[in-house]
Amino acid sequence: MIQTWLLTIAYFIFTSLMLFLDEYRTALGFLLRVKHNLIVDRRFRIFFTSAGLVLCLLNILLPMDPGPVLLGDLLPALLCLFIAAYFARFADEDRRTYLKLSDRTCAIMLVAFTAVHFICPALVLL
């Protein structure tokens, strides 16, 4: 259960860094190769998409204590599902039409959600 929680937080932080990459290219230059591989390499996209789907399933089935047994961490699970869809459509040129908010706004919301999920994991349980 705690491993799922830590992996989910790491997945959220990685995604927020990828969303911040366009704006803070000089500070996050080490992620340029990762972004290039996400665009070019299909296996890379499949890995991050399947990681999001697995984390979604694990968040639903293995909640943090004291969580509901059936639903688990529903909000982080849904967020993992949306991020998996984001990585699945990463190579598309018109991916911004599916993402109505700017990348910076989504990254800020994701960092805020991750901070709340990390500091008080019981708050995100439904």
C-alpha positions in Angstrom: 0.0 0.0 0.0 2.7 2.5 0.9 4.6 1.5 -2.3 1.6 2.4 -4.4 1.4 5.7 -2.6 5.1 6.5 -3.3 4.9 5.4 -6.9 1.8 7.5 -7.5 3.5 10.5 -6.1 6.6 9.9 -8.2 4.4 9.5 -11.3 2.7 12.8 -10.5 6.0 14.6 -10.0 7.5 13.3 -13.2 4.4 14.3 -15.1 4.4 17.8 -13.6 8.1 18.2 -14.6 7.2 17.1 -18.1 4.4 19.7 -18.2 6.8 22.4 -16.9 9.4 21.5 -19.5 8.2 23.9 -22.2 8.4 26.9 -19.9 11.5 26.1 -17.9 13.6 24.5 -20.6 16.9 25.7 -19.2 16.4 24.5 -15.7 14.9 21.2 -16.7 17.2 20.5 -19.6 17.9 17.0 -18.3 14.3 16.0 -19.3 14.7 17.0 -23.0 15.9 13.5 -23.9 12.9 12.0 -22.1 10.5 14.2 -23.9 12.2 13.4 -27.2 11.9 9.7 -26.5 8.2 10.1 -25.6 7.6 11.8 -29.0 9.7 9.4 -31.1 9.7 6.0 -29.3 6.4 4.1 -29.1 7.7 1.7 -26.5 8.5 4.6 -24.2 5.0 5.9 -24.5 3.5 2.5 -23.9 5.6 2.1 -20.8 4.4 5.4 -19.2 0.8 4.8 -20.3 0.8 1.3 -18.9 2.5 2.5 -15.7 -0.4 5.0 -15.3 -3.0 2.3 -15.9 -1.4 0.0 -13.4 -1.1 2.7 -10.8 -4.8 3.6 -11.4 -5.8 0.0 -10.8 -3.5 -0.3 -7.7 -4.9 3.0 -6.2 -8.4 1.6 -6.5 -7.7 -1.8 -5.1 -5.0 -1.0 -2.5 -6.0 2.2 -0.6 -4.0 3.9 2.0 -5.1 3.1 5.5 -7.8 3.9 6.6 -9.4 3.9 3.2 -12.5 2.3 1.8 -11.8 -1.1 0.6 -13.6 -1.0 -2.8 -12.9 2.5 -4.1 -9.5 3.2 -2.5 -7.8 6.4 -3.5 -10.4 7.4 -6.2 -9.0 10.9 -7.0 -5.4 9.8 -7.5 -6.6 6.8 -9.5 -8.6 9.1 -11.8 -5.7 11.4 -12.1 -3.4 8.5 -13.0 -5.9 7.5 -15.7 -5.9 11.1 -17.2 -2.1 11.2 -17.1 -1.9 7.8 -18.9 -4.2 9.2 -21.6 -1.9 12.3 -21.8 1.1 10.1 -22.3 -0.7 7.9 -24.8 -1.5 11.0 -27.0 2.0 12.5 -26.5 3.2 12.0 -30.1 0.2 13.7 -31.6 0.8 17.2 -33.0 -2.6 18.5 -32.0 -2.4 17.2 -28.4 -3.0 20.7 -27.1 -6.6 20.6 -28.5 -7.4 17.8 -26.1 -5.8 19.6 -23.2 -7.8 22.8 -22.9 -5.7 24.2 -20.0 -2.2 25.3 -20.5 0.6 22.9 -19.6 1.8 25.3 -16.8 -1.7 25.5 -15.2 -2.0 21.7 -15.3 1.4 21.3 -13.8 0.6 23.7 -11.0 -2.6 21.9 -10.2 -0.8 18.5 -10.3 1.9 19.8 -8.0 -0.7 21.1 -5.5 -2.6 17.8 -5.6 0.7 15.9 -5.1 1.6 18.1 -2.1 -1.8 17.5 -0.5 -1.6 13.8 -1.3 1.9 13.6 0.2 1.3 15.7 3.3 -2.1 14.4 4.2 -2.9 11.2 2.3 -6.2 10.7 4.2 -7.6 13.9 2.7 -7.9 12.5 -0.8 -9.7 9.4 0.3 -13.4 9.1 -0.7 
